Each structure stands twice: as C-alpha cells, then as structure tokens.
Amino acid sequence: MQHQPDFENLRRTLLREGPPGPVPFFELFADPGMVEAVLGEKFPVNLHEYIEQPLHQLPEDALPALLKSMEMYVRFCREVGYDYVFMVTGFSLPRSMATAADTADSRNYPGGERYWQDETHGPIQNWADFEAYPWPKAEELNHAALEYVSQILPEGMKLAAFNYGGVFENASWLMGLESLSFALRDQPDLVEAICQRVGDLVTATASQVVSIDNVELVLLSDDLGFNSSTLVSPDVLRRYVLPYYKKVVDITHEAEKIMVFHSCGNMYKLMDDLIDDVGIDSKHSFEDKILPVEEVYRRWGDRIAILGGVDMDLLGRGREEAVRARTREILEVCGAKGTGYCLGTGNTAANYIPKENYLAMLDEGRRWNRERFGDR
C-alpha cells in the first residue's frame, strides 16, 4: 500500500502531541546517488556541480535540468514515504576542498568522485583575509528552489528548509578546523567576527524562509562533535555559536514553524543548553558507539522529539536481516508511545548505503506501524 502523505501526523509527532499514531519517517536529506538508486534513473545534471549555487547564478541552459532534478527529489520523498520534502536553500561560502577519485566503491555516487573539507587551512587566516572575503549580503540570499517546490508539492506534504552548514561548521570551514583551534587562543576576536558574520547569515536565512508558502520545518544543521567530545570546548560554543541558534529558534517559533536541530558527534554536554536555553523542538543524528538512540530517547525524549538513529555503519555494511532487526529494536523503545520519535538513519540517506538496506529499514517501519496502527 502506497503511503499517503500526512504532514499533520509528522507535526504531532515532532511536537510530542497525541493521540498516538504511526511513526513517521525522517531524514535530514538524501544524497543524489541514493535518490538515483531508488528511482532507477539519473539526474539530468551532476548535482554536485550546482548544489551550492543559487538558481539565479546558473547558466540559462542549466535551469530546465535543475527544475527536473528538484521534481525528482519531490517524487523520491513522496514514493519512499516522507511527509515533507527536504530542500537546500540559503547561502554557501567558498571554502577549501579536497577531492579524490572513489577507487574503492562508487556505488550510488554520481561521477565516482568524492570531496571533503580541508581541515588544515581555509580562505580566512587573518583580518586581511576576512575583509577581502566575498561575503554574501542578506538581501542577496536566494530561495528559488523552495519557492518552486512549494508550487509542486503533492497533497499532504510540506517543505523543510535546510541551509548548507551552520554557524560552527561554516566558521571551521572558512578557517580550517586546525587553524580555528589555534585562533581561539591567538585571534579570538577574529573567530568571534567570523561567527558573527556567519550567524547573521544563518539568522537572515531563517527570517526569509519561514515566510515561504508550505515551509513548516526549519532544519538547523551544525556538526559540533566527534566520538568522545565536542570539537572545541562547550564554553566556546556557548559563547560564539549558541546565541545565533537561539535567534533562529525564536524566529522559527514566532512564525509557528518547527525547529529540527541536527548535529553529529558527542555533543551531549550541550543538550540541556539546546533544550532549555535555545529551545529546539527535536534532535537528529545518532551513532551507536557514542550513544544509541534508545538511550537518547530515555534521557531526553520527554522534552524533545528524537529523530532517526539506525546506525550508519550497520546500514552501510550490515546484512538486510540485521538492519530489519535493529530497526525493530529501536521502534519497540522509541516508537512505543506513538509520538515523539521518527524513524530514519543515524545521519542521512548517504550514497554509500546499499539501496536494499535503506529500503529494508523503511519497509520494517511500515510493517511495525501496520501491526500497531493498522493501515492509517
């Protein structure tokens, strides 16, 4: 039976309201390679060439292909069972990247090439770099993708606005995490200025997207941690980063929208700050070896919604039977109340996950929902 989109069920779940109902599916986003694998067709363009470019800066001959690509994302979200469409918007900042051919396994990865952040060195190393940097202006932010998708949403679906990178991520990308770590001691005023400039852009993005038709979720994504701790001191994040989160959350709530906060890594020393001071509605991204999602749900599930948590290593390397078993284990704990939890991966529908494992996770979620809530 094909899923009938029901954003109101997702809203009820994220706000931890009754009555109990089916556990919705949630992802921060799906990589282009996974979308292609599931739909069985290729994007008309290599999205990695355009993903961080505003539509108004694209060549005219690229626009029809980009529109078709967005339509593919809508179809993907509809067909696999989401109640919303995730769409990147806002700004992107030029930064230092490294690339390499994916010689091991190009599964689900268009072009067979991977790229990652250069953590040693970024385009801003001093005040002269800061002043010369091509900072975008708030009035130049472009949300044409959101506006277009808003017009073609299937019945029952809404939009989630996802900015590519948050305050800390963008600051660390602009300096390189290694350089930023030294600058916290040697040039703290420069770090503060970068965070302020980025924070103002993140805040401006939120102010603009909440007024777009059908945008009901604001996704604030900012990776703060690694296996055992935050990447920098929690006090640094409280000083330079969390005040901008608070502004984004206030803007979101004033517009009666829902805030989803995504962060990878062990950032749990900040959970009380994020819940009590910042005011997030939900938390996304979990890893079994750091803190399994069931434990997160036990600790904080009475205060915010908990989203995802099927471990990425299991999805990437495990057998389908193990994926199904783990999915059911999580649902038995986190889905028992029929509210406050959404099923999904521990991070994203990444290109290295075999399509069969990703679909098995979702299929097991449907089975579990039918057993408890019937076909509604």
PLY file of the C-alpha trace (Angstrom):
ply
format ascii 1.0
element vertex 376
property float x
property float y
property float z
element edge 375
property int vertex1
property int vertex2
end_header
0.00 0.00 0.00
1.43 3.36 -1.02
1.92 5.82 1.82
-0.46 8.76 1.83
1.47 11.86 2.95
0.21 13.24 6.24
2.26 16.16 7.47
-0.14 16.70 10.36
0.90 13.31 11.74
4.54 14.38 11.44
3.77 17.70 13.14
2.01 15.92 16.01
4.99 13.60 16.40
7.61 16.35 16.38
5.66 18.35 18.96
5.06 15.20 21.06
1.29 15.60 20.96
-1.45 12.96 20.94
-3.23 10.86 20.07
-0.73 8.06 19.36
-0.25 7.30 15.68
2.07 5.79 13.09
5.78 6.59 13.45
6.74 8.92 10.55
9.97 8.71 8.57
12.57 11.47 8.80
15.88 12.28 7.10
17.99 15.43 7.02
18.38 14.79 3.29
19.13 12.04 0.77
22.30 12.09 -1.31
21.74 12.38 -5.07
23.17 8.89 -5.53
20.56 7.35 -3.23
17.77 9.22 -4.99
19.00 7.89 -8.33
19.34 4.34 -7.00
15.83 4.27 -5.56
14.11 5.92 -8.53
16.14 3.96 -11.06
17.01 7.00 -13.14
19.79 9.54 -13.39
19.62 13.21 -12.61
19.86 15.26 -15.81
22.85 17.11 -14.32
25.59 16.30 -11.83
24.06 17.99 -8.80
27.42 18.27 -7.06
28.31 20.91 -9.64
25.31 23.03 -8.69
24.27 22.11 -5.16
25.78 25.23 -3.58
24.92 27.69 -6.37
21.82 29.91 -6.22
19.46 29.39 -9.14
19.84 32.96 -10.35
23.58 32.39 -10.89
23.13 29.32 -13.09
23.58 29.30 -16.86
20.22 29.56 -18.62
20.63 26.18 -20.29
21.07 24.51 -16.87
17.79 25.72 -15.39
15.38 23.20 -17.01
17.59 20.32 -15.88
17.74 21.71 -12.35
13.96 22.04 -12.21
13.63 18.43 -13.32
16.13 17.45 -10.64
14.04 19.13 -7.94
10.99 17.33 -9.27
12.90 14.07 -8.86
13.54 14.93 -5.21
9.84 15.56 -4.69
8.97 12.24 -6.31
11.58 10.43 -4.23
10.25 11.84 -0.95
6.68 11.00 -1.96
7.40 7.46 -3.09
9.56 6.28 -0.18
7.12 7.58 2.41
8.11 11.00 3.77
5.52 13.63 4.67
7.73 16.52 3.60
10.38 17.42 1.02
13.86 18.48 2.17
15.36 21.26 0.08
18.71 23.07 0.38
18.45 26.86 0.42
20.16 29.99 1.73
23.85 30.65 1.18
27.08 28.78 0.56
30.52 30.16 1.28
33.59 29.47 -0.90
35.99 27.25 1.04
38.96 24.92 0.63
38.05 21.43 -0.54
39.99 18.30 -1.41
38.82 15.70 -3.92
39.84 12.22 -4.96
38.54 9.55 -7.28
36.50 6.97 -5.41
38.54 3.95 -6.38
37.08 1.63 -3.75
33.36 1.80 -4.43
31.45 4.34 -6.49
28.08 2.83 -5.58
25.33 5.44 -5.54
27.83 8.25 -6.10
27.38 10.27 -9.31
30.66 10.86 -11.10
32.60 8.45 -8.87
34.47 11.30 -7.16
34.32 12.29 -3.50
35.28 15.52 -1.83
35.86 16.64 1.72
36.77 19.68 3.75
40.40 20.75 4.08
40.65 20.96 7.87
44.16 22.40 7.96
43.71 25.63 6.06
40.83 27.77 4.83
40.41 31.02 2.91
40.39 33.16 6.08
43.53 33.13 8.21
43.78 36.76 9.30
41.94 40.09 9.31
43.06 40.94 5.79
41.50 37.70 4.53
38.34 38.45 6.47
37.97 41.88 4.91
38.72 40.61 1.41
36.37 37.62 1.63
33.31 37.76 -0.73
30.67 37.70 2.00
27.14 37.41 0.61
24.57 40.00 1.67
21.32 39.04 3.36
19.30 40.70 0.62
21.08 38.53 -1.96
20.03 35.20 -0.44
18.04 33.18 -2.93
15.27 30.71 -2.17
14.03 29.97 -5.66
14.32 26.22 -5.10
11.99 26.34 -2.10
9.58 28.62 -3.94
9.47 26.31 -6.96
9.00 23.11 -4.97
6.29 24.79 -2.90
4.22 25.01 -6.08
4.51 21.32 -6.98
4.13 19.63 -3.59
1.85 16.59 -3.55
-1.23 16.83 -1.34
-0.46 16.28 2.33
3.22 17.23 2.08
5.10 20.31 3.31
8.63 21.70 2.97
11.73 21.54 5.14
14.26 24.34 4.59
17.83 23.12 5.05
20.76 25.55 4.97
24.05 24.01 3.86
26.11 24.23 7.04
25.56 26.02 10.33
27.43 28.61 12.37
30.25 26.46 13.72
30.62 24.35 10.58
30.93 27.38 8.31
33.36 29.10 10.67
35.55 26.00 10.84
35.33 25.55 7.06
36.40 29.15 6.48
39.48 28.81 8.67
40.07 25.07 8.65
39.41 23.36 11.98
43.12 23.21 12.79
43.60 26.93 12.13
40.43 27.82 14.03
41.66 25.87 17.05
44.88 27.90 17.15
42.96 31.12 16.51
40.78 30.55 19.58
43.96 31.27 21.55
45.81 33.64 19.23
43.00 35.54 17.43
39.75 35.12 19.41
38.41 38.42 18.08
38.74 37.09 14.52
36.91 33.88 15.42
34.17 35.93 17.03
33.87 38.15 13.93
33.61 35.14 11.61
30.95 33.52 13.79
29.04 36.79 13.90
29.10 37.21 10.12
28.04 33.59 9.57
25.47 33.75 12.36
23.87 36.82 10.84
23.55 34.98 7.51
22.03 31.91 9.18
19.59 34.16 11.03
18.69 36.06 7.85
18.07 32.77 6.05
15.65 31.66 8.76
13.83 35.02 8.70
13.28 34.68 4.97
12.32 31.00 4.63
9.66 30.97 7.35
7.53 33.28 5.18
7.61 30.98 2.13
4.42 29.05 1.47
4.42 25.46 2.74
7.70 25.74 4.67
6.83 24.17 8.02
10.22 22.83 9.17
13.47 24.72 9.62
16.47 22.37 9.70
19.41 23.82 11.63
22.38 21.58 10.86
25.72 22.13 12.59
28.11 19.27 13.38
29.61 20.02 16.79
31.23 16.80 17.93
33.29 13.69 17.27
33.37 10.31 19.05
34.17 11.45 22.58
33.52 15.18 22.82
32.66 18.42 21.11
35.23 19.56 18.54
36.02 22.61 20.65
35.20 23.41 24.25
31.47 23.55 25.06
32.12 27.01 26.55
33.44 28.21 23.17
30.24 27.01 21.52
28.11 28.63 24.23
29.87 31.94 23.63
30.21 32.07 19.84
27.55 29.78 18.42
24.52 29.11 20.63
23.32 32.75 20.73
22.66 32.52 16.96
20.85 29.22 17.41
18.58 30.99 19.88
17.81 33.69 17.32
16.96 31.10 14.66
14.73 29.15 17.03
12.91 32.31 18.13
12.31 33.30 14.50
11.05 29.80 13.75
8.68 29.66 16.71
7.36 33.18 16.19
6.32 32.03 12.71
4.71 28.92 14.28
7.14 26.59 12.50
9.09 23.62 13.91
12.82 23.59 14.59
14.81 20.43 13.88
18.40 20.50 15.14
20.96 18.16 13.55
24.43 17.62 14.93
26.80 14.70 14.58
29.16 13.53 17.27
29.25 13.57 21.04
27.78 16.98 21.78
25.68 15.83 24.73
27.26 18.25 27.21
25.23 20.88 25.35
21.88 19.07 25.32
20.44 20.91 28.30
21.57 24.24 26.79
19.92 23.35 23.48
16.67 22.25 25.09
16.26 24.74 27.93
18.02 27.85 26.63
17.95 27.57 22.83
14.56 25.86 22.68
14.98 23.24 19.94
11.95 21.04 19.22
13.85 17.94 18.16
17.32 16.40 17.81
18.63 14.40 14.86
21.79 12.30 14.23
22.90 9.46 16.49
25.60 6.80 16.46
25.50 3.55 18.42
29.13 3.69 19.58
28.60 7.19 21.02
25.09 6.92 22.47
22.43 4.62 20.98
19.22 6.38 20.06
17.24 4.39 22.65
19.38 5.87 25.42
18.98 9.35 23.97
15.21 8.80 23.94
15.24 7.64 27.57
17.24 10.69 28.69
15.61 13.48 26.68
12.56 12.06 24.92
10.20 13.62 27.44
11.48 17.10 26.50
12.11 17.00 22.72
11.40 14.70 19.78
14.14 12.24 18.83
14.71 11.55 15.13
16.44 8.70 13.29
19.22 6.63 14.83
19.58 3.48 12.72
23.36 3.31 12.77
25.18 4.29 9.59
27.81 1.57 9.90
25.11 -1.08 10.14
23.27 0.38 7.16
26.45 0.64 5.15
27.98 -2.77 5.88
25.36 -4.92 7.58
23.08 -7.56 6.16
19.45 -6.80 5.47
18.25 -9.10 8.27
20.39 -7.19 10.79
19.05 -3.85 9.54
15.48 -5.08 9.97
16.17 -6.44 13.45
17.87 -3.25 14.63
15.09 -1.09 13.18
12.51 -3.07 15.12
14.56 -2.87 18.33
14.62 0.91 18.08
10.91 1.16 17.31
9.97 -1.03 20.27
11.61 1.50 22.60
11.31 4.87 20.86
8.06 4.32 18.99
6.11 2.75 21.85
4.26 5.96 22.76
3.26 6.63 19.17
4.64 10.16 19.37
7.96 11.95 19.87
10.02 9.69 17.58
10.59 9.46 13.81
12.33 6.56 12.09
15.39 7.17 9.94
19.12 6.71 9.54
21.62 7.88 12.11
22.68 10.68 9.78
21.45 10.84 6.17
20.40 8.58 3.31
24.05 8.52 2.27
25.39 7.37 -1.08
27.43 4.54 0.46
24.38 2.80 1.94
23.19 -0.07 -0.28
19.74 0.77 -1.57
18.46 -2.58 -0.29
19.40 -1.77 3.32
17.87 1.70 3.18
14.60 0.36 1.77
14.61 -2.53 4.27
14.74 -0.03 7.15
11.73 1.82 5.76
9.84 -1.38 4.98
10.34 -2.64 8.52
9.00 0.68 9.77
5.87 0.25 7.66
5.38 -3.29 8.96
5.77 -2.16 12.55
3.28 0.68 12.02
0.71 -1.65 10.44
0.97 -4.06 13.35
0.17 -1.31 15.85
-1.90 1.24 13.99
-3.39 -0.62 11.03
-3.33 0.91 7.55
-3.93 4.53 8.51
0 1
1 2
2 3
3 4
4 5
5 6
6 7
7 8
8 9
9 10
10 11
11 12
12 13
13 14
14 15
15 16
16 17
17 18
18 19
19 20
20 21
21 22
22 23
23 24
24 25
25 26
26 27
27 28
28 29
29 30
30 31
31 32
32 33
33 34
34 35
35 36
36 37
37 38
38 39
39 40
40 41
41 42
42 43
43 44
44 45
45 46
46 47
47 48
48 49
49 50
50 51
51 52
52 53
53 54
54 55
55 56
56 57
57 58
58 59
59 60
60 61
61 62
62 63
63 64
64 65
65 66
66 67
67 68
68 69
69 70
70 71
71 72
72 73
73 74
74 75
75 76
76 77
77 78
78 79
79 80
80 81
81 82
82 83
83 84
84 85
85 86
86 87
87 88
88 89
89 90
90 91
91 92
92 93
93 94
94 95
95 96
96 97
97 98
98 99
99 100
100 101
101 102
102 103
103 104
104 105
105 106
106 107
107 108
108 109
109 110
110 111
111 112
112 113
113 114
114 115
115 116
116 117
117 118
118 119
119 120
120 121
121 122
122 123
123 124
124 125
125 126
126 127
127 128
128 129
129 130
130 131
131 132
132 133
133 134
134 135
135 136
136 137
137 138
138 139
139 140
140 141
141 142
142 143
143 144
144 145
145 146
146 147
147 148
148 149
149 150
150 151
151 152
152 153
153 154
154 155
155 156
156 157
157 158
158 159
159 160
160 161
161 162
162 163
163 164
164 165
165 166
166 167
167 168
168 169
169 170
170 171
171 172
172 173
173 174
174 175
175 176
176 177
177 178
178 179
179 180
180 181
181 182
182 183
183 184
184 185
185 186
186 187
187 188
188 189
189 190
190 191
191 192
192 193
193 194
194 195
195 196
196 197
197 198
198 199
199 200
200 201
201 202
202 203
203 204
204 205
205 206
206 207
207 208
208 209
209 210
210 211
211 212
212 213
213 214
214 215
215 216
216 217
217 218
218 219
219 220
220 221
221 222
222 223
223 224
224 225
225 226
226 227
227 228
228 229
229 230
230 231
231 232
232 233
233 234
234 235
235 236
236 237
237 238
238 239
239 240
240 241
241 242
242 243
243 244
244 245
245 246
246 247
247 248
248 249
249 250
250 251
251 252
252 253
253 254
254 255
255 256
256 257
257 258
258 259
259 260
260 261
261 262
262 263
263 264
264 265
265 266
266 267
267 268
268 269
269 270
270 271
271 272
272 273
273 274
274 275
275 276
276 277
277 278
278 279
279 280
280 281
281 282
282 283
283 284
284 285
285 286
286 287
287 288
288 289
289 290
290 291
291 292
292 293
293 294
294 295
295 296
296 297
297 298
298 299
299 300
300 301
301 302
302 303
303 304
304 305
305 306
306 307
307 308
308 309
309 310
310 311
311 312
312 313
313 314
314 315
315 316
316 317
317 318
318 319
319 320
320 321
321 322
322 323
323 324
324 325
325 326
326 327
327 328
328 329
329 330
330 331
331 332
332 333
333 334
334 335
335 336
336 337
337 338
338 339
339 340
340 341
341 342
342 343
343 344
344 345
345 346
346 347
347 348
348 349
349 350
350 351
351 352
352 353
353 354
354 355
355 356
356 357
357 358
358 359
359 360
360 361
361 362
362 363
363 364
364 365
365 366
366 367
367 368
368 369
369 370
370 371
371 372
372 373
373 374
374 375
